[in-house]
């Protein structure tokens, strides 16, 4: 879950270019950071604990931010092996300080390799698994750094995305991938690599995503890709349409707030061409029609975190409007199960990054069972889409904030449209679904209203609740996944112990937690479950807990029994997760600000979970 970047140029670069690229990846990890670059046939390097600003400060103090180089690599760390320290930070160097390596992943046999290398005289300085790679390459080095890396990779067990420079080869970077993402590209005078496309878009829109078991040599203006047998691979690049400005704050104080307010546009983008006059027309999956009509017996969602919540919402939608068998499992559990899937199962793999390791392994398990794999992702060319039978992209542009916002709501909108298409293929058109899709089509306008009305009034509520250490979110049916997602956002960025339950489960244990120190967020839509939710609120109030209700404006009964309330549009219950999301996102965001926390960089978390 670290971030790596590297540049090589025949016209010279400056150290600050590495820092610029690293900042584009800071959401992938920010325990520590480091750089290494080839200067006058020697490797210069610097490592610092803390955020990238710490190493940037040190570079300014040492007056080397403007120093030029021809090949350089940089790393921002999310610690897995070894405590957070300068010593354990990347890059790692060999004994002679001629080779520098950065690594994202986990080397499972590092202790065995370390013992072997120490017996051969290698001196280690860190506690990390990654340092073993530098010493192993040194041990295998004769005269060709590519051959040394290639030989070393065959001895590694585990996952890796690595970039390697050698003091005698200032015109190249060697990179390899197994299980952790790595993208390479080039422009006229530059070659480049990174964990994802954001540090590369400034220079090129043409990307090549390395597959597992591939190694690349990157030169100024070119690159070559090989397999682990040394055979050259000829593969065309993929064009990325993202504008690099989409990965900038554009005047907002944080990416999270920017991305919350981008949701009206991201909802338009995900639905355009797919929801036409309230009719689902998902052209990217037209080839799926025969499978759905003649073979499909079950839909099975595999996802993690926020993507799991979008999948759970879709399960409720599918169950409400069809009799299609629909199951869902957290990917980290699914990969170790014997799931009941076969060649008549449609597996929906949901992953914002397209690199989530547990979801990827779930896809691979599903392929072994001959299921049809359809991926929902935001990143063109990422691993999970490449290993799937079909893919639907969210088209929201890059999401930089660690806590998912716009991609979550885009996932729900796309999944509803997709499942509606499948239901139409399976059972014919439905007036009920058509009415829902009309509301879905109007959701960008609804979001504009929600954000404009809610944002200005949120601070009074936040100041009232910011000092509580615990909070419970409750809902029924569609309100339950909305509660799960609201609680996740609050715990992710404000570190409040926020938990979520089906409201009907309160009496089965959770109500024992409640008193005046444990407020409750209650999602109370109109409809047949409203009276049940009111009864749950009365139970909560009887224990002394404060209640914030999210309820339609005309629901005076609920408002009269709650301590605080936020108005939500009075829409069909299946749209509740969509209308609640921006409100709970803003609540979490402003709570974090009141606690002087950085919502873009929550502790211990990274945007893309690429290690188990």
N, C-alpha and C positions, 0 to 999 in steps of 0.2 A: 504494500500500500504506500510505498515510497514514490517519489517522483524523480525521474532522471532526464537529463537533456544534454546534448552535445552538438557542437558546431565545428566544422573545419572549413577553412577558406584559403584561397591562394592570394587574396588581397589583404589579408590581415583583419582581425577582429579585436575588440577590446574586452577586458575582463568584465566590464559592466554589461556586455551583451549576454554573458552567462548568467549574471544576476537577473537581468530582465527575463530571460527564458525560465529561470528558476521560479520567479514570482508567479508566472503563469501556471505553475504546478503546485503552488503552496497548499492548495486545498487537498493534495494527496498526502500530506504529512508535514509537520512543522515542529518536531522535537529538536531537530538540529539540521545544519546545512553545511555543505562543503563544495569546493571547486578544485580542479586540477587542470593545468594547461601546459602545453609544450612551448618553452621559450628558450631559444639559443641552445637547442639540443639538451635541455634539462627539464625535469618535471618540477614545476612550482605548484604549491598547493596551500590551502588554508581551510580549516574546519572550525565551526563554532556551534556550541549548544544554543538552543532557543530558535526563534523565528529567523527568517531570512534577513530581516532588518539588522540582526546582530552581526552577521558576517559582512553585510554591506557597510555597516559602521566601521568594522575593523579594516576593511579594504580602503575606505576613505582615510582613516587615521594613518595607514601605512603608505598612502599615496600611490596605490597601485590599481585603482579602479579603472584608470585610463590606459593601463599597460596593454600592449598589443600581444597577440598570440595567433598561431595558425590552426591549432587543434586544441579543443578544451572540452571538459565534461563537468557536470555539476549535479548535485544530489540534494534532495530534501527528504528527511528521514521521519518515518513513523516506526518507533523501536519495536522489534520483535525479539532479537537476541542481544542481551547486554543492556545495561542501564543507559539512560540518556546522558551522554558525556561527549566531550570533544574527541576523546580517544576512540570511542565507538562510532563516531560519525564517519560518513564517507566523504571523500574517496579513501580507499585503502591502497597502500603501496607495498611493493615487494621489499626485500632486505636492502637492495642496492638503490632503492628509490628511482628506478628506471621505468617502472610500470605502475600505472594508476588504474584502479578499477572502481566503478560504481555499480551497485546491484540492487535490484528490487526482487524480492522473493525469499524463499527459505531453503537453505542447503541442508538436507536431512542427514547426510553422512559427514557433516563438517568435523565432528569430533574425531572420527576415524581418520579422515584426511589430515587433520591437524596433528594428531599423534605421529602419523607417518612422516609428515614434513618436518616436524620438530626433531625427529630422529636423524633427519638428513641435514640438520643444522639451521633450519629456518627459525628466525626469531619473531614471535608474534607480539603485538603490542595492545590488542583489543580483546574483548570478550565475544566478538561477533562471529557469526557463521560466515559473513561475507569476506572477511580478511583472508580466509583460506583460498579464495579464488585467485587473489593476487599472487600468493606464494606458490600455488599450483602452476600458474602460468609461468612464473619465474623458473620453476623446477623443470618445466617442459621446453623452455625457450632455448633455441639454438641460434638461429639467425633470422627467423621469420616469425613475426608476432602473430600473424594469421594462423600459421601452423601450430604455434604454441597454444593459442586459444582453442583451436579445433580439437587438439589432443586432450586438453584439460576438460572440455565440456563432456567428453565421453566418460570421465571419471566422477562427474557430479551427479548426485541423486537429489531430487527436489525440484524446486521451481526457480526460475531466474529470468530477469531481463538485465543484461549487463552491457556496459560500454567500457572499452579498454583503450588507453593510449600508451605509446612507448616513446621514450625520449629520442630514439633514432628514426622515428617515423612521424615527423610533424605534419605530414600531408595525409594522414588517414586515422580513422577511428574504426575499431573492430567492435561489432555489436552482435548479440545473440539473444535468442528468446526460447524459453520453455515455460509455459504456464503463466507468465506475467507479460502484460502488453508492451509492445514496442513498435513504434512507427518510424519510418525513415523517409527522407525526401531530399530533394536537391533543387537548387536554382542555378543560374548561369555560373556563378563563382563559388557557390557554397554547397556543402553536404551537411545533413543534419539528422538528428534522431531525438526522440522524446517518448515519454510514457503515453502521451496522447497528442492530439494535433495542435493544441492551443499555443505552444511555443514556436510552432512551425509556420502558422498561417501568415505571419508577417512577411515571410520569404517565398512561400510557394503554396499553391492550393492542390498540388498533385502529391498524393501520399501512397506509400506502400506499407501495408501492415504485415509484419513478419508473422509467420506461422510457427508453431512449436517445432523445434528441431531445425531451425534455420539460423544461419550466421551470415552477417553482412559486413562488407568492407566499404566504408564511406569515404569518398574523396571529394575535393572541391569540384562541384558541378556534376558529380556522378556517384553511383554506388553499384555494387555487385552483390548478389544474393546467392548463397550456396546451401546445400544440405550438409548433414554431418559426415557425409562421405567425401565432401569436397567437390561435388558436382554442381556446376553452375545452373541456376534456376532463372528462367526467363518468364517474368510476370509483369503484366501491365499495372500501372499505378491507378489509383482511384481518385477522382476529382472531388474535392470537398467544397461545398458551396458556402460554408459559414464565412461571414465577414469577421475579420479579427476584432472589430470594434464591439462585437457581441460579447466578447470576453473581457470587456472593460466596464467600470462602474458607471460611466456616463453621468457623473454628477451626483449619484446616490452615495450615501455614506457607507453602504455595505452592499455586497452582491446579493445578499438574501432579500433585502428590501427591494432592490431593483427587480429581482426575479419574481417576487410576489406581485409587483405592479406590471410585470410583463405578461401576466396570465391572460388578460383579454386577448392579446395578440397571439400568444402561444396556442390558445384554444381555437382561434381562427385557423392558424397554420396547420394544426393537426387534423382539422375537419375538412379543409378545403379539398375539393375533388373526391372526397370520400363520403360526405353527407350532402347530397344534392336534392334540394327541394324536399327535405325530410325523408329522403330515400337513401338507404345505405348502398353505396356503390364503391366498394373497396376494390378497385381494379387490380391492385398488386396481388390479390389472392384469388383471382378468377380461376386459376388452375386448381384451386382447392374445392371447387364446387362439386365435382364428380365424387371426390373422396367423402365429402360431407353427406351427399345424397345417398350414396350406395354402400359406404363402408363404416363411417364414423359411428361409434357407439358411446363414446365418452370424451369429455374435455377434462384435461388435468393441468392445473396451473402449478408451475414451479417458480418460486421467487423468494426474495429476502427483504426484510425491512419494510420500507415504504411501498416498494413494488408488491410485496405480499398483501399489504392493505388494499391496494388497487385491485389485486386479484380476488381478494375476499369480497370486496364490493361487487365485483362482476359475477361472482358465484351467486350472491343474493339476487342480482338482476336476472341472471339466467334461470334460476329456480322460480322466480316470480312469473316469468313470461313464457316458460316452456317446460317440457318434461325431459329435457336433455340431461343426462347424467353428468354432473359437474363436481370434480374434486379438486382440492388444493392442498399443498403441503409446503412448509418452509424448506427451502432447498438444502439447508445444512442437515436436515433430517432425511429428506428424500433420497439423497445420494447414498445413504447407508441402509435404506429399506429394500424390500423386495416389492416394489410398487405394483399394483394390479393394472398394468398397462400392456398393450400389445399393438399389433399393426392396425387395429381398429380405433386407436386412441389418438386424439389431437392433443399434443402437449403444447401449452402456451408458456414459453419461457420469457419472463419479464425482468429486464435488467436495464436500468438507465444507461449505465456505462457500456454494456455489452461485454464486460470483462469480469463480472462477479464470479469468483472462483467456484463457490458452491452451486450456483445456477449453471455454470458451464459444465461441472461434473454431473449435474442432474440431466443436462441435455445429452451428454455422452452415454449415461446409463439408459436413457430413453431410446437413443439410437440403437443400442444393443438389443432392445426389445422391439425394434422396427416400428416405433411410433412415428407419426408425422409431427415434425417440430416446426412450430411457428413462433418466431421471436418478436417481442416488442422492445425496441431499444431506441436510444437517442443518438448513438454514435455510429455513423456510417463506416463500414469496413472493420468494425470491432470483431472480436473472436467469436462470440456466441452467434451473431448473425451469419458469419461465414460457415459455421458448422451446422446451420439449420437448413431445413428444406425451403423455408420462406421467411421473409422478414417484413415487418411494418415499422417504419421509422416515425418518431414523434415529431420531428421537424421543428423543435422548439428553439434551436440554437443551443450553444453551450450553456450548461448550468454549472456555475463555479461555486456557489455556496454549498457547504458540506451538507446541510440539511435540505433535502429535496422539497421543492415547492412547485414550480411550474411543470416539472416533468410528472409529478404525481397526478395533478389534475388533467394533464394531457393524456396520461395513461388511462384514466377512467373514461374520458371522452372517447378515446380510440377504441378501448375494449368494449364499451357499450355499442359503438357503431359496428365493430367486428362481429360481436355476438348477435346483434340484430340481423346482420347479413346471414349468419349461419342459421338462425331461427327461420328466416324467410326461406332459405334453401331447403330446410328440413320440413317445415310445417306450412309454408305459405305466408303471405302478408298478414299483418296484425294491426288493427286500428289502434289498439292500446299502445303498441310500440311506436306506431307512427306519431301519436300524440306526444310521447316522450321525446322522440327525436326532434320534433318541432321545438320543444323547450330546450333541448340540447343545442340546437342550431342558434338559439337566441342567447346562449350562456355567456358569450363575450360581453354583450350589453349588460347582462345581469351582473357580471363581475365588475364592470366599470362602476355601477351603482353601489355595490357592496363595498368596494375599496374606498370610494369617495366618502360614503357615509360613515364607515367604521373607523377609518384611519384617524380622523380628527378627534374622535371621542374615546379612543382606546387608552390614552395615558391616564385618565382619571381612574379607570378600572385597574390598570396595571399598578399604579401606586398603592392601591388598596390591598393588592394580593402578592406583591413582589417579595415579601419577607416570609411567606409561608414555606415550610420545608417539604410539605407533601401536598398533593392534590390528586383527586380522583375524577376521571371522566366516565360518564355513563351514557348509554343509549340502547335502543332496541332496534332489531333488524338492521336497516341501513344506517341507523345511528351508531351502531356498535363499531364497524370499521372506521367510521368518522371519529369516534372516541379514541380508538387505538392510535390513529394517526395524530390526533391532537395531543395526546399524552406523549407520544414519541417526540414530537417537535419540542415540547416543553422540556423534557428530560435531556434531549440532545444539546440544546444551546443555553439553557438556564440552570441545568444541574439540579432542578427540583425533582424529587421522587414522584413523578407523575405516573399513575397507573390507570388502566382502563378495564371496565367490566361491562358485560351485559347487565342492564339495570335489573332484570329479573333474577340475577344471581346474587344480589346484595345480601339477602337473608341467608345465603349458603356460606357465609364466611366474611366477605369484605366489609360488611357493615360494622363488624367488631372494631375496625380501625378508626371509625369516624367519631370525632368530637369537634370542639370549637377550633382546634388547630389544624383541621383537615378539610379544607373546602372542596366542593364538588362542582364540576362543570357538567350540566345536564343538557342533552340535546333533545328538544321537545318539538318535533314537527306536528302539524295537524294530521288528522287521520285517525284510524281505529286504535292506534297504540297511545294516543295522547293521554287518555284517562289513566292508563297503566303507568305512564311516566309521572303524572301528577301524584299518584299514590306513592311511587318511589321517592319523589321529592319530599313528600310529607314524612316518610320514614327517615330520610336523611336529616331533615330539620328537627325531628324529635330527638336526635342525638346531639344537637347543638352545632352542626356543621353549617357553614355558609354555603349558599347555592347561587351559582351563575347559570342562568338559563339562556339557551339559544332557541328562540321561539318566534313564530310569525308575529307581526306587529299587532294583529287584532286579538291575540290570545291573552286577554286581560286576566283570566283565572290563574294561569301559570305565573304571570308577572306579579300578581298580588301575593303569592306565597314565597317568592324568591327574594334574595337579598339584592341581586343585580341581574340585569338581562341585556341581551344583545338581539336586535331584530334580525330575522332572516326572511328571505322571500318565501311566500306560501306556495310551494311547488310540490309535485308528486314526490312521494317518499324516496324513490330511487335516486333522486337528484340531491338529496340531503348531503351526502358526502362531498359533493361539488360545492354547494353553497356554504357549507360550514368551513371548508378547508382554508380559504383566505382569512377568515376571522381567527381561527386557532393559530394560523401562521403568524399573523400580526401580533396576537397576544403573546406568543412565545418570543417573538423578536423584541418587543418592547420590554418584556420582563428581563431579557438578557441585557439590554441597554441599561436598565435601571440598576442592575447588579454589576455594572461596569465590566461586562463580559463581551468578547468579540463573537458575534453570532456567525461570522463566516468561518471561524476556526475553532470549533469546540474541542475541548481537550480530549485526547485519546481516540479521536475519530478521524477517519479519512474518507474522502468522497468515493473512491473506488476501492472496494474490498477484494483485492487480488491474491490474498494469502488466506489459508484456512485458519 
